[in-house]
Amino acid sequence: MGTIKLKSNIKNDKYTNYVYESFDIQNREETKVEVSFNLSEAKTFDWNIGVIYGSSGSGKTTILKRMGELSKSYFNHEKPLISNFDWLEPKDATLLLTSMGLSSVPTWLRPFHLLSNGEQYRAELAYKVGKAKNNEVILVDEYTSVVDRDVAKAMSFALQKYIRKTNKRIILASCHYDIMEWLMPDWTCSPQKNEGSLERGQWLRQGRPQIQLQVSRVESDTWDLFKKHHYLTENVNKGAKFLLFEWNKKPVCIVAILNTPRKGIPNGMAISRIVVLPDFQGLGLGSRICNFIGGIFVAEGKKMYIKTVNPALGEYFNKVDNWRGTSMNGKKRTMKGADVKKYRNRVTRASYCHEYIGEGISGYEELLKSIKEMREKKSLKLF
């Protein structure tokens, strides 16, 4: 076990004398702080994530500083966010940001100071983690102290997935206990508990927690809350069916579904837009919501299709059994005449094109009726 002793001489004046007169202070010459910790066991096993937790003033930062230099991030506010990751190739930079739950393409093009608190925090984590050298332990203080608690959970889940996938090591200091089941740390330590002894594995055994979303049919103007985060265009067909997904009464995702009848497929439908707000990216919500959408329409005798250029979503569809690639999957669409100018992006960009072939989901028929017939919300357990 180690003990960190911090001492400082008191420079007395009328303010300190007032304290002495008002309270029973014995030592008027020196102030002391002692922090106990014992992380020696961490050298005896392989680990990826450690958490030092405790209330404010308990000594978390003191322990962290004893372990090395705290990780820092540096952003040029004149550059787009993604351009600050210039030690990586562009593709690798996008993969790093996406893996940390920052997968909003418009966000990548904004300077750091124009991001939300949650986006800035994810960007800082991505920078610190991406800059870490092999075998370097990443040290992060005040983890999730400045973000909404649901955002903190989403961020923690995305972070732990990336850290384990890349086999990096990180130690986080936090005064919040609600992130533990999302981080699933390999070990924890609190200077306020068991003299700062290391505790192992209890969170890993619990597995990741469930998320329960509320889904409801909404008016087309709800799109305004999400449109700036869509990677192609803010435009949307107002004749679409719009489904809003919320978590703890916070908007999380919107989906726009269009009727797309075609030759031989009179009952065709398509997911025209799906946007998960940046604060809740990294949880895998987009893919699961698409499965839900496909299921409720298939249960009504419809065929559900989706076309996307999002690599994370598209590669997910390529791998799973409940989505099947169409004849246009991975191919560039060729056009002629006026359509070439109107849809010029589609000419050069290959898309992921899939049809949902999974099982139907019953019990959500009211979501498919007209907006006037919309009923009260229902809950959906994603995982």
Buried (B, 14 or more C-beta within 10 A) or exposed (E): EEEBEEEEEBEEEEEEEEEEEEEEEEEEEEEEEEBBBBBEEBEEEEBBBBBBBBEEEBBBBBBBBEBEEBBEBEBEEEEBBBBBBEEBEEEEBBBBBBBBBBBBBBBBEBBBEEBBEBBBBBBBBBBBBBBBEEEEBBBBBBBBEEBBEBBBBBBBBBBBBBBEEEEBBBBBBBBBEEBBBBBBBBBBBBBBBEEBBBBBBEBEEEEBEEBEBBBBBBEBEBBEBBBEBBBBEEEBEEEBBBBBBBBEEEBBBBBBBBBBEEEEEEEBBBBBBBBBBBBBBBBBBBBBBBBBBBBBBBBBEBBBBBBBBBBBBBEBBBEEEBBBBBEBBEEEBEBEEEEEEEEEEBBEEBBBBBBBEBEBBEEBEBBBEEEEEBEEBEEBEBE
